Amino acid sequence: MPYQLVEVSTATANVCCPYCDHAVLDWEQEQYIQPCEHTLFIAMDLGFEYIADRFEEALPQPVEEIHEDPNMNIFLSVTQANYAVMLIYKADLGVEGMFRYIGFNQN
């Protein structure tokens, strides 16, 4: 599955959809996660925070199995999805070695 990885500068940076400019991750809001129609998933190394049905269907295994796996690797799981093209934003969580990933697709 082809994807492009975009590194986000800081853990507290807001993330807007590259297609519609909607603030998908906005730290100034109480509900700071606000997916738009282009958002495929929002996940941390600890698990999924949001996943679109169309993307969940493309994963190699169900989300429940991914979360139950003691060796869970979210980034590997999302990059192995059977999805045509993706743009993945990667942001540091502020904890060493932990990241948040936000996947977008124009369709």
C-alpha angles and dihedrals in degrees: 000000000000117000138164119221120215118191114219112220101229141010091246097048117123115236122216126192109262090218106045101012092234113155100247093172113030116167092194091067126079088225092047095175112073112161119202128206090275095054112107098177146340113208143159127206083262095060146288121318094181133003129180115229092237091056095043088057089056096053118108090234136015118278090243091059092047091052093047094051109104088209093049114167108185095185092053091047095052094044090052092055116120094243125135104227132354140179111210122195114204120199130179112245093212090251115101111265096002124115143178119226126200119189125203135184127182095222 
